[in-house]
Amino acid sequence: MNGKIIEEVDEVVIRFSGDSGDGMQLTGMQFSDTSAILGNDIATFPDYPAEIRAPQGTVGGVSGYQLHFGHKEVHTPGDFADVLVAMNPAALKANYEWVKPGGTIIVDIDSFTEKNLKKAGYDENPLEKYKGGDFNIIEAPISNLTLETLKDSGLDRKTMLRSKNMFALGMVYVIFNRPLKYTEEFFTKKFAKTPDVAEANKNVLRAGANFANTIEALRSYRVNPAKIQKGTYRNISGNVATAWGFIAASEKSNLPLFIGSYPITPATEILQELAAHKDLGVKAFQAEDEIAGICSAIGASFAGNLAITTTSGPGLALKGEAIGLAVITELPLVVVNVQRGGPSTGLPTKTEQSDLMQALYGRNGESPVVVIAASTPSNCFNYAFESAKIALEHMTPVILLTDGFLANGSEPWKIAEMKDLPQIFPPIAKEGTLDYQPYRRNAENLVRQWAIPGTPGLEHRLGGLEKIDGTGNVSYLADNHELMVKYRAEKVQRVANYIPDQTIFGDEDAEICMVGWGGTYGHLITTMEELREEGMKIAVVHFNYILPLPKNTKEVLSKFKKRLVCELNAGQFVNYLRMMHPELHYYQHNKIQGLPFTTAELRAAIIKTMES
């Protein structure tokens, strides 16, 4: 390190940003994977442009990857960056306001041409102005040094410049004392068939590190490993964790796993991940549209499979009619909705808690289903498993809500031991069952038995017309229809007897609690921890089970004088709570920008609520 002083810090936020073709996602993932290997706790936030190929060099085409790693427990990707890497003027313009005072901004000065400045919307080069502010500006000739490093490689100019993101990564590795070897090993494996490309990336990575070592103004930091529970960990995204949760549920239920889905951002990776595991018995069907996807899954469920379908935003609307079919046939089905900004196509690459009301009520007729929401990238595994368990054991559709923030974000995950997961017991009717009737119910949970086609003596019919209680014959009798509607609703409500009570984080004797659900968990918990460190009493009540709500929900919420419901929509959960528990008063804080909360804005909302 050329005698540089290394400063030890507890946590750091880095944002890599550039054109959507600059490889910022790969750069960020390599840094986060390396940090995970070194034992840091991590939270990440990939930020993609909505257009498949936005105009190069424009603000609309900027792709980013933010990661927060630390010596202590990390719950969010961080509000503001300690280091920003901007590969062009557009990346700088889109992100400089998210850099902390005193932070470091590394730019590829070769990209700051008059043409690129104009495309980014600058009238003049902004770097001089930023140098006069509270930033440490590092002007690195990244493009030219990449070309110089690879001049004898035999690669063409365009291919050589594709490696410039590794130059930036090498620089940041030096700043934070990260080894290069894990990324070098990654390239050896990834480009095993094209070793010249692998060597080019390694050489540029080393060149970036060497260049950083020559810069006097570049500070150096060390972030020590976090104190975490012993075990085997890996860095995992929410979509991958969701897929693995279903694979685990398949094994624990002794049922084959079937996924019928249509690719849609940001849910597609679940289908891709499951399709890669045919060796574990997964049957994956890429359907021609959303309706075909869910209908194939219902057919697979009828045939005795653990059946799932995945979608996002408008895809859930298209699946609405078929979800109603699964409700009336009382077949187990898990529908994963990775929420994004709407309406319509909306913001396909941006996060939002936009679909809660659709999940709860967005079907014709009286069509209640269980609704569950995951809250971190890693616990998408747990709630995918739990969704499958409830669907199978209670013979009902379950909607699992995640969102773009969870799906694309990643964090260290302690790999689950199969022996620690509960067995799943589907109510499968056995051969020899006397006088089998498809809608005869268990008195305790109102669940009907599941007769697998081909089982001798259990021949039966299911369909979308209303059924007579017990026999399952088609019926238009008024009293019977009302009875069956009430049975289906009560069956879902009785799931509350099988889920955990709602917990409280923080101070149970606080005057105020923040209330949230789903992917806002990390930001609410971080805000609470910061305020408690400053001496304030505060609590968080965060929900994963939405329908039914935990049985002690009213008791928990009643403990606090003020309840501030924070969500990334216009107020869907707070209005649901007002319907379910109208005797309580709720304050609300809402954000609808396609972005997660920041702790700064949550703090401001709490102070405002306390003063009201």
C-alpha positions as CSV (number, residue, x, y, z in Angstrom):
1,M,0.0,0.0,0.0
2,N,3.0,2.3,-0.4
3,G,3.0,3.2,3.3
4,K,-0.6,4.6,3.2
5,I,-2.4,4.8,6.6
6,I,-5.2,2.3,6.8
7,E,-8.2,3.6,8.7
8,E,-10.5,1.0,10.3
9,V,-14.3,1.7,9.8
10,D,-17.4,-0.2,10.9
11,E,-19.3,0.0,7.7
12,V,-19.1,1.4,4.1
13,V,-21.5,2.1,1.3
14,I,-20.3,1.9,-2.3
15,R,-22.3,2.7,-5.4
16,F,-21.0,1.6,-8.8
17,S,-22.7,3.5,-11.7
18,G,-22.4,3.7,-15.4
19,D,-24.1,3.0,-18.7
20,S,-26.2,-0.1,-18.8
21,G,-23.6,-1.7,-21.0
22,D,-20.7,-0.9,-18.6
23,G,-21.0,-4.1,-16.4
24,M,-21.9,-2.3,-13.2
25,Q,-24.0,-5.3,-11.9
26,L,-21.1,-7.7,-12.4
27,T,-18.8,-5.2,-10.8
28,G,-21.0,-4.8,-7.7
29,M,-21.7,-8.5,-7.4
30,Q,-17.9,-9.3,-7.5
31,F,-17.2,-6.8,-4.7
32,S,-20.1,-8.1,-2.6
33,D,-19.2,-11.7,-3.1
34,T,-15.6,-11.0,-2.1
35,S,-16.7,-9.1,1.0
36,A,-19.0,-12.0,1.9
37,I,-16.2,-14.4,1.6
38,L,-14.1,-12.2,4.0
39,G,-16.9,-12.4,6.5
40,N,-18.6,-9.0,6.2
41,D,-22.3,-8.6,6.6
42,I,-23.8,-7.2,3.3
43,A,-26.9,-5.8,1.8
44,T,-27.1,-4.9,-1.9
45,F,-29.4,-2.9,-4.2
46,P,-29.1,-3.3,-7.9
47,D,-30.8,-0.5,-9.8
48,Y,-31.6,-1.2,-13.5
49,P,-32.8,1.2,-16.2
50,A,-36.4,0.3,-17.3
51,E,-35.6,0.3,-21.0
52,I,-33.9,-2.7,-22.5
53,R,-31.3,-0.5,-24.2
54,A,-31.7,3.1,-23.3
55,P,-29.7,5.7,-25.3
56,Q,-26.0,5.3,-24.4
57,G,-24.6,8.0,-22.2
58,T,-28.0,9.4,-21.0
59,V,-29.3,9.6,-17.5
60,G,-32.2,7.3,-18.4
61,G,-29.7,4.6,-19.4
62,V,-27.7,4.6,-16.1
63,S,-27.4,1.3,-14.3
64,G,-26.2,1.1,-10.7
65,Y,-25.3,-1.3,-8.0
66,Q,-25.1,-0.1,-4.4
67,L,-23.8,-2.3,-1.6
68,H,-23.4,-1.8,2.2
69,F,-21.0,-3.9,4.0
70,G,-19.8,-3.8,7.5
71,H,-18.2,-5.2,10.7
72,K,-21.7,-5.0,12.4
73,E,-25.1,-6.3,11.3
74,V,-26.3,-4.6,8.1
75,H,-30.0,-4.4,7.3
76,T,-30.1,-2.0,4.3
77,P,-28.0,-1.0,1.3
78,G,-27.4,2.3,3.0
79,D,-28.8,5.8,2.3
80,F,-25.8,7.7,1.0
81,A,-22.5,6.4,-0.5
82,D,-19.0,6.7,0.9
83,V,-17.6,6.0,-2.5
84,L,-19.3,6.6,-5.9
85,V,-17.7,5.1,-9.1
86,A,-19.1,7.0,-12.1
87,M,-18.1,5.6,-15.5
88,N,-19.5,8.6,-17.4
89,P,-21.1,12.1,-16.9
90,A,-24.6,10.7,-16.9
91,A,-23.7,8.3,-14.1
92,L,-22.3,11.3,-12.1
93,K,-25.4,13.4,-12.7
94,A,-27.8,10.6,-11.6
95,N,-25.9,9.8,-8.4
96,Y,-23.7,12.6,-7.0
97,E,-26.5,13.8,-4.7
98,W,-26.4,10.4,-3.0
99,V,-22.7,10.8,-2.0
100,K,-22.0,11.6,1.7
101,P,-20.2,14.9,2.4
102,G,-16.5,14.1,2.4
103,G,-17.1,11.0,0.2
104,T,-15.0,9.9,-2.7
105,I,-16.1,10.1,-6.3
106,I,-14.1,8.1,-8.8
107,V,-14.7,9.1,-12.4
108,D,-13.5,7.8,-15.8
109,I,-12.2,11.1,-16.9
110,D,-11.8,9.8,-20.5
111,S,-15.6,9.7,-20.8
112,F,-16.0,13.3,-19.9
113,T,-16.0,14.5,-23.5
114,E,-18.1,17.5,-24.7
115,K,-20.4,15.0,-26.5
116,N,-21.0,12.9,-23.4
117,L,-21.4,16.0,-21.2
118,K,-24.1,17.2,-23.5
119,K,-25.9,13.9,-23.6
120,A,-26.0,13.9,-19.8
121,G,-27.5,17.3,-19.8
122,Y,-24.5,19.3,-18.6
123,D,-23.6,22.7,-20.1
124,E,-20.1,22.5,-18.8
125,N,-17.9,20.0,-17.0
126,P,-19.2,19.8,-13.4
127,L,-16.1,18.3,-11.8
128,E,-14.5,21.7,-11.0
129,K,-17.6,22.7,-9.1
130,Y,-17.6,19.4,-7.2
131,K,-13.9,19.7,-6.4
132,G,-14.8,22.9,-4.6
133,G,-17.4,21.1,-2.6
134,D,-17.0,18.5,0.1
135,F,-15.9,15.6,-2.1
136,N,-12.7,13.8,-2.8
137,I,-12.7,13.7,-6.7
138,I,-10.4,11.1,-8.3
139,E,-10.1,11.6,-12.1
140,A,-8.8,8.3,-13.4
141,P,-8.1,7.7,-17.1
142,I,-9.9,4.3,-16.9
143,S,-10.7,3.8,-20.6
144,N,-7.3,4.8,-21.9
145,L,-5.4,2.7,-19.3
146,T,-7.6,-0.3,-20.1
147,L,-6.7,0.0,-23.7
148,E,-3.1,0.5,-22.9
149,T,-3.1,-2.6,-20.6
150,L,-4.7,-4.8,-23.4
151,K,-2.9,-3.3,-26.4
152,D,-1.0,-6.6,-27.0
153,S,-3.9,-8.9,-26.2
154,G,-5.1,-9.3,-29.8
155,L,-8.7,-8.2,-28.8
156,D,-10.5,-5.5,-30.7
157,R,-11.1,-2.1,-29.2
158,K,-14.8,-2.7,-28.3
159,T,-14.0,-6.0,-26.5
160,M,-11.1,-4.3,-24.7
161,L,-13.3,-1.5,-23.4
162,R,-15.8,-4.0,-22.0
163,S,-13.1,-4.8,-19.3
164,K,-12.9,-1.2,-18.0
165,N,-15.3,-2.0,-15.2
166,M,-12.6,-4.3,-13.8
167,F,-10.2,-1.4,-13.7
168,A,-12.6,0.5,-11.5
169,L,-13.1,-2.6,-9.4
170,G,-9.4,-3.1,-8.9
171,M,-9.2,0.5,-7.7
172,V,-12.0,0.0,-5.1
173,Y,-10.4,-3.3,-4.0
174,V,-7.3,-1.3,-3.1
175,I,-9.3,1.4,-1.3
176,F,-10.9,-1.3,1.0
177,N,-8.1,-3.8,1.2
178,R,-9.9,-6.5,-0.7
179,P,-7.9,-9.3,-2.4
180,L,-8.1,-9.8,-6.1
181,K,-7.9,-13.5,-6.1
182,Y,-11.6,-14.4,-5.7
183,T,-12.5,-12.3,-8.8
184,E,-9.6,-13.8,-10.7
185,E,-10.9,-17.2,-9.9
186,F,-14.3,-16.2,-11.0
187,F,-13.0,-15.2,-14.5
188,T,-11.0,-18.4,-14.8
189,K,-14.2,-20.4,-14.3
190,K,-16.6,-18.1,-16.2
191,F,-14.4,-17.8,-19.3
192,A,-12.9,-21.3,-19.2
193,K,-13.6,-21.7,-23.0
194,T,-12.2,-18.3,-23.8
195,P,-9.1,-18.0,-21.7
196,D,-7.9,-14.8,-23.6
197,V,-11.0,-13.0,-22.3
198,A,-10.4,-14.3,-18.8
199,E,-6.8,-13.1,-18.9
200,A,-7.8,-9.7,-20.2
201,N,-10.2,-9.1,-17.3
202,K,-7.6,-10.3,-14.8
203,N,-4.9,-8.0,-16.3
204,V,-7.2,-4.9,-16.2
205,L,-8.3,-5.7,-12.6
206,R,-4.6,-5.8,-11.6
207,A,-3.9,-2.6,-13.6
208,G,-6.7,-0.8,-11.7
209,A,-5.2,-2.0,-8.4
210,N,-1.7,-0.9,-9.4
211,F,-3.0,2.5,-10.5
212,A,-4.9,3.0,-7.2
213,N,-1.7,2.3,-5.2
214,T,0.0,5.3,-7.0
215,I,-2.6,7.9,-6.0
216,E,-1.7,9.9,-2.9
217,A,-5.2,11.3,-2.4
218,L,-6.8,7.9,-2.3
219,R,-7.5,6.9,1.3
220,S,-7.4,3.3,2.4
221,Y,-9.8,1.6,4.7
222,R,-10.3,-1.7,6.4
223,V,-13.7,-3.2,7.4
224,N,-13.2,-6.2,9.7
225,P,-15.4,-9.3,9.5
226,A,-18.7,-9.2,11.2
227,K,-19.6,-11.2,14.2
228,I,-22.2,-13.6,12.9
229,Q,-23.5,-17.0,14.0
230,K,-21.3,-19.9,13.0
231,G,-22.2,-21.9,10.0
232,T,-21.8,-22.2,6.2
233,Y,-22.9,-19.0,4.4
234,R,-23.3,-17.9,0.8
235,N,-24.4,-14.6,-0.7
236,I,-27.9,-15.1,-2.0
237,S,-30.5,-13.0,-3.8
238,G,-34.2,-13.0,-3.0
239,N,-35.2,-14.7,-6.3
240,V,-32.7,-17.5,-5.8
241,A,-33.7,-17.9,-2.2
242,T,-37.3,-18.2,-3.2
243,A,-36.6,-20.9,-5.7
244,W,-34.5,-22.9,-3.2
245,G,-37.3,-22.6,-0.6
246,F,-39.7,-24.3,-3.0
247,I,-37.1,-27.1,-3.7
248,A,-36.8,-27.7,0.0
249,A,-40.6,-27.8,0.4
250,S,-40.8,-30.3,-2.4
251,E,-38.4,-32.6,-0.5
252,K,-40.1,-32.1,2.8
253,S,-43.6,-32.9,1.3
254,N,-42.4,-35.8,-0.8
255,L,-44.1,-34.2,-3.8
256,P,-42.6,-33.3,-7.2
257,L,-42.2,-29.6,-7.8
258,F,-43.8,-28.0,-10.9
259,I,-43.4,-24.4,-12.0
260,G,-45.5,-23.0,-14.8
261,S,-44.6,-19.4,-15.5
262,Y,-44.2,-16.7,-18.1
263,P,-41.0,-14.6,-18.0
264,I,-41.6,-11.2,-16.5
265,T,-39.3,-8.6,-14.8
266,P,-38.3,-8.9,-12.0
267,A,-39.6,-12.5,-11.4
268,T,-38.0,-14.3,-14.3
269,E,-34.9,-15.4,-12.3
270,I,-37.1,-17.7,-10.1
271,L,-38.2,-19.7,-13.2
272,Q,-34.6,-19.7,-14.5
273,E,-33.2,-20.9,-11.2
274,L,-35.7,-23.7,-10.9
275,A,-35.3,-24.8,-14.5
276,A,-31.6,-25.3,-13.7
277,H,-32.4,-28.0,-11.1
278,K,-34.0,-30.8,-13.1
279,D,-31.5,-33.0,-11.3
280,L,-33.6,-32.4,-8.1
281,G,-36.8,-33.4,-9.8
282,V,-38.0,-29.9,-10.8
283,K,-40.4,-29.7,-13.8
284,A,-40.2,-26.2,-15.3
285,F,-42.6,-25.1,-18.0
286,Q,-42.1,-21.7,-19.7
287,A,-45.6,-20.8,-20.8
288,E,-46.7,-18.7,-23.7
289,D,-48.5,-16.2,-21.4
290,E,-49.4,-15.6,-17.8
291,I,-52.8,-17.4,-18.1
292,A,-51.2,-20.5,-19.5
293,G,-48.6,-20.4,-16.8
294,I,-51.0,-20.5,-13.9
295,C,-53.4,-22.9,-15.6
296,S,-50.6,-25.4,-16.2
297,A,-49.7,-25.1,-12.5
298,I,-53.3,-25.8,-11.5
299,G,-53.3,-28.8,-13.7
300,A,-50.1,-30.0,-12.1
301,S,-51.6,-29.4,-8.6
302,F,-54.7,-31.5,-9.6
303,A,-52.2,-34.2,-10.6
304,G,-50.5,-34.2,-7.2
305,N,-47.6,-31.8,-7.6
306,L,-46.4,-29.0,-5.4
307,A,-47.3,-26.4,-8.0
308,I,-46.2,-22.8,-8.2
309,T,-46.4,-19.9,-10.7
310,T,-44.5,-16.7,-10.7
311,T,-45.3,-13.2,-11.9
312,S,-45.0,-9.5,-11.3
313,G,-47.4,-6.5,-11.3
314,P,-49.8,-6.8,-14.4
315,G,-49.1,-10.5,-14.6
316,L,-51.0,-11.0,-11.3
317,A,-54.0,-9.3,-12.8
318,L,-54.0,-11.7,-15.7
319,K,-53.8,-14.7,-13.4
320,G,-56.8,-13.5,-11.4
321,E,-59.5,-15.7,-13.0
322,A,-57.4,-18.8,-12.7
323,I,-56.6,-18.0,-9.0
324,G,-60.4,-18.0,-8.5
325,L,-60.5,-21.5,-10.1
326,A,-57.9,-22.7,-7.6
327,V,-60.0,-21.2,-4.8
328,I,-63.2,-23.0,-5.8
329,T,-61.5,-26.3,-6.5
330,E,-59.6,-25.9,-3.2
331,L,-56.3,-27.0,-4.8
332,P,-52.9,-26.1,-3.3
333,L,-51.1,-23.5,-5.4
334,V,-48.4,-20.9,-4.6
335,V,-48.5,-17.7,-6.7
336,V,-45.3,-15.6,-6.3
337,N,-45.8,-11.9,-7.1
338,V,-42.5,-9.9,-7.2
339,Q,-44.0,-6.5,-6.9
340,R,-42.9,-3.5,-9.0
341,G,-44.1,0.0,-9.7
342,G,-47.3,0.4,-11.6
343,P,-49.9,0.8,-12.9
344,S,-49.8,-1.2,-16.2
345,T,-46.2,-1.8,-17.3
346,G,-45.3,1.1,-15.0
347,L,-41.7,0.8,-13.6
348,P,-40.7,-2.8,-14.3
349,T,-37.2,-2.5,-12.9
350,K,-38.2,-0.4,-9.8
351,T,-39.4,-1.6,-6.4
352,E,-42.8,-0.8,-4.9
353,Q,-45.3,-2.4,-2.5
354,S,-48.0,-1.8,-5.1
355,D,-50.0,-5.0,-5.2
356,L,-51.3,-5.7,-1.7
357,M,-54.9,-4.8,-2.3
358,Q,-54.8,-6.8,-5.6
359,A,-53.5,-9.8,-3.7
360,L,-56.1,-9.5,-1.0
361,Y,-59.2,-8.6,-3.1
362,G,-58.3,-8.6,-6.8
363,R,-60.5,-11.4,-8.0
364,N,-64.2,-11.8,-8.9
365,G,-66.6,-13.2,-6.4
366,E,-65.6,-14.1,-2.9
367,S,-62.1,-15.5,-3.4
368,P,-60.1,-15.4,-0.2
369,V,-56.5,-16.7,-0.4
370,V,-53.6,-16.7,2.1
371,V,-51.3,-13.8,1.6
372,I,-47.7,-13.8,2.9
373,A,-44.9,-11.3,2.4
374,A,-41.1,-12.0,2.7
375,S,-39.0,-9.2,4.3
376,T,-35.3,-9.8,3.4
377,P,-33.5,-11.4,0.4
378,S,-32.5,-14.4,2.5
379,N,-35.8,-15.0,4.3
380,C,-37.5,-15.4,0.9
381,F,-36.3,-19.0,1.4
382,N,-38.2,-19.3,4.6
383,Y,-41.4,-17.7,3.3
384,A,-41.4,-19.6,0.0
385,F,-41.1,-22.8,2.2
386,E,-43.9,-21.6,4.5
387,S,-46.1,-20.6,1.6
388,A,-45.8,-24.1,0.1
389,K,-46.4,-25.7,3.5
390,I,-49.6,-23.7,4.1
391,A,-50.9,-24.3,0.5
392,L,-50.3,-28.0,0.8
393,E,-51.6,-28.6,4.3
394,H,-54.6,-26.3,4.0
395,M,-55.5,-27.0,0.4
396,T,-55.6,-23.4,-0.6
397,P,-53.9,-20.9,-3.0
398,V,-51.2,-18.8,-1.3
399,I,-49.9,-15.5,-2.7
400,L,-46.3,-14.9,-1.7
401,L,-45.4,-11.2,-2.1
402,T,-41.8,-10.2,-2.6
403,D,-40.6,-7.1,-4.5
404,G,-37.9,-5.9,-6.8
405,F,-35.7,-4.7,-3.9
406,L,-35.8,-8.2,-2.3
407,A,-35.6,-10.1,-5.6
408,N,-32.5,-8.4,-6.9
409,G,-30.9,-7.5,-3.6
410,S,-28.6,-10.0,-1.9
411,E,-27.1,-10.7,1.6
412,P,-25.3,-13.5,3.4
413,W,-27.5,-16.5,4.1
414,K,-26.7,-19.3,6.5
415,I,-27.4,-22.3,4.4
416,A,-30.4,-24.2,5.8
417,E,-30.0,-27.8,7.0
418,M,-32.8,-30.0,5.7
419,K,-33.0,-31.8,9.0
420,D,-33.9,-28.5,10.7
421,L,-36.9,-27.8,8.4
422,P,-40.3,-29.2,9.4
423,Q,-42.0,-32.0,7.5
424,I,-44.9,-31.1,5.4
425,F,-48.0,-33.3,5.6
426,P,-50.5,-32.8,2.6
427,P,-53.9,-34.3,3.4
428,I,-53.7,-36.9,0.6
429,A,-56.6,-39.4,0.5
430,K,-55.3,-43.0,0.6
431,E,-56.4,-45.9,-1.5
432,G,-59.2,-47.6,0.3
433,T,-60.7,-44.4,1.8
434,L,-64.4,-45.3,2.3
435,D,-67.1,-43.2,0.7
436,Y,-64.6,-40.5,-0.4
437,Q,-66.2,-37.1,-1.0
438,P,-64.1,-34.3,-2.4
439,Y,-65.6,-31.6,-0.2
440,R,-65.8,-33.5,3.1
441,R,-63.9,-31.3,5.6
442,N,-61.6,-31.8,8.6
443,A,-63.6,-30.3,11.5
444,E,-60.6,-28.5,12.9
445,N,-59.2,-26.6,9.9
446,L,-62.0,-27.2,7.3
447,V,-59.5,-28.7,4.9
448,R,-60.7,-31.2,2.3
449,Q,-58.8,-34.3,1.3
450,W,-56.6,-34.3,-1.8
451,A,-57.3,-37.3,-4.1
452,I,-54.6,-37.9,-6.6
453,P,-55.9,-38.9,-10.0
454,G,-55.3,-42.6,-10.7
455,T,-55.9,-43.7,-7.1
456,P,-58.4,-46.6,-7.3
457,G,-61.8,-45.8,-5.7
458,L,-61.1,-42.0,-5.5
459,E,-62.5,-41.0,-8.8
460,H,-64.0,-37.4,-8.7
461,R,-64.6,-34.2,-10.6
462,L,-63.5,-30.7,-9.9
463,G,-64.3,-27.5,-11.8
464,G,-65.2,-23.8,-11.7
465,L,-68.9,-24.1,-11.0
466,E,-70.2,-24.0,-7.4
467,K,-70.2,-27.3,-5.6
468,I,-72.5,-29.0,-3.2
469,D,-71.0,-29.3,0.3
470,G,-69.5,-32.7,0.6
471,T,-70.2,-34.5,-2.7
472,G,-68.8,-31.8,-5.0
473,N,-71.7,-32.1,-7.5
474,V,-72.6,-28.9,-9.3
475,S,-75.1,-26.8,-7.4
476,Y,-77.0,-23.5,-7.9
477,L,-78.8,-23.7,-4.6
478,A,-78.7,-20.3,-2.8
479,D,-78.1,-21.6,0.7
480,N,-75.4,-24.0,-0.4
481,H,-73.5,-21.3,-2.3
482,E,-73.5,-19.1,0.8
483,L,-72.4,-22.0,2.9
484,M,-69.5,-22.8,0.6
485,V,-68.4,-19.2,0.4
486,K,-68.3,-19.0,4.2
487,Y,-66.4,-22.3,4.4
488,R,-63.7,-21.1,2.0
489,A,-63.3,-17.8,3.9
490,E,-63.3,-19.5,7.3
491,K,-60.7,-22.1,6.1
492,V,-58.3,-19.3,5.3
493,Q,-59.0,-17.5,8.6
494,R,-58.2,-20.7,10.5
495,V,-54.7,-20.6,9.1
496,A,-54.1,-18.1,11.9
497,N,-54.1,-21.0,14.3
498,Y,-51.0,-22.4,12.6
499,I,-48.9,-19.3,12.2
500,P,-46.7,-17.6,14.8
501,D,-47.9,-14.6,16.9
502,Q,-46.9,-11.2,15.9
503,T,-43.6,-10.0,17.5
504,I,-42.4,-6.6,18.6
505,F,-38.9,-5.3,17.9
506,G,-37.4,-2.7,20.3
507,D,-39.2,-1.1,23.3
508,E,-42.6,-2.5,24.1
509,D,-43.2,0.4,26.5
510,A,-42.5,3.0,23.7
511,E,-45.0,5.7,22.9
512,I,-44.6,5.1,19.2
513,C,-44.1,2.1,16.9
514,M,-43.3,1.9,13.2
515,V,-45.6,-0.6,11.5
516,G,-44.5,-2.2,8.2
517,W,-44.8,-5.3,6.0
518,G,-42.7,-7.0,3.4
519,G,-39.4,-5.5,2.1
520,T,-39.4,-2.4,4.3
521,Y,-38.1,-4.4,7.2
522,G,-34.4,-3.5,7.0
523,H,-35.0,0.2,6.8
524,L,-37.5,0.2,9.7
525,I,-35.2,-1.8,11.9
526,T,-32.1,0.3,11.0
527,T,-34.0,3.5,11.8
528,M,-35.2,2.0,15.1
529,E,-31.7,1.0,16.1
530,E,-30.3,4.4,15.3
531,L,-32.9,6.2,17.4
532,R,-32.6,3.8,20.3
533,E,-28.8,4.4,20.3
534,E,-29.7,8.1,20.7
535,G,-31.8,7.4,23.7
536,M,-35.3,7.3,22.2
537,K,-37.8,4.6,23.0
538,I,-39.3,3.2,19.9
539,A,-40.5,-0.1,18.5
540,V,-41.2,-1.8,15.2
541,V,-44.1,-4.1,14.4
542,H,-43.4,-5.7,11.1
543,F,-45.8,-8.1,9.4
544,N,-45.1,-11.2,7.2
545,Y,-48.5,-12.8,7.5
546,I,-51.1,-10.5,6.0
547,L,-54.2,-12.7,5.4
548,P,-54.9,-13.9,7.9
549,L,-53.2,-11.5,10.3
550,P,-51.6,-13.1,13.4
551,K,-54.2,-13.6,16.2
552,N,-52.5,-11.2,18.6
553,T,-52.4,-8.3,16.1
554,K,-54.8,-6.1,17.9
555,E,-53.2,-6.8,21.3
556,V,-49.7,-5.9,19.9
557,L,-50.8,-2.7,18.2
558,S,-52.8,-1.6,21.2
559,K,-49.7,-1.4,23.3
560,F,-48.6,1.9,21.6
561,K,-50.1,5.3,21.7
562,K,-49.1,6.1,18.2
563,R,-48.8,3.8,15.2
564,L,-46.9,5.0,12.2
565,V,-47.5,2.7,9.2
566,C,-44.7,3.0,6.6
567,E,-45.1,1.5,3.2
568,L,-44.0,2.0,-0.4
569,N,-47.5,2.7,-1.8
570,A,-50.3,5.2,-1.3
571,G,-51.5,3.5,1.9
572,Q,-52.7,0.0,1.1
573,F,-51.7,-1.8,4.4
574,V,-52.8,1.1,6.6
575,N,-56.2,1.0,5.0
576,Y,-56.4,-2.8,5.5
577,L,-55.6,-2.3,9.1
578,R,-58.3,0.3,9.4
579,M,-60.8,-2.2,8.0
580,M,-59.6,-5.0,10.3
581,H,-59.1,-3.0,13.5
582,P,-61.0,0.3,13.1
583,E,-61.0,0.9,16.8
584,L,-57.3,1.9,16.5
585,H,-55.9,5.2,15.1
586,Y,-53.1,5.0,12.5
587,Y,-50.6,7.6,11.2
588,Q,-49.0,6.9,7.8
589,H,-45.9,7.6,5.8
590,N,-45.9,6.7,2.2
591,K,-43.4,6.8,-0.7
592,I,-44.1,6.0,-4.3
593,Q,-40.9,6.8,-6.2
594,G,-39.8,3.3,-7.3
595,L,-37.1,3.5,-4.5
596,P,-36.8,2.0,-1.1
597,F,-37.1,4.2,2.0
598,T,-34.0,6.0,3.5
599,T,-33.5,6.0,7.2
600,A,-33.3,9.8,7.0
601,E,-36.8,10.2,5.7
602,L,-38.2,7.6,8.2
603,R,-36.5,9.5,11.1
604,A,-38.2,12.7,9.9
605,A,-41.6,11.0,9.7
606,I,-41.2,9.7,13.2
607,I,-40.3,13.1,14.6
608,K,-43.3,14.7,12.8
609,T,-45.6,12.0,14.2
610,M,-44.3,12.5,17.7
611,E,-44.9,16.2,17.5
612,S,-48.4,15.9,16.1
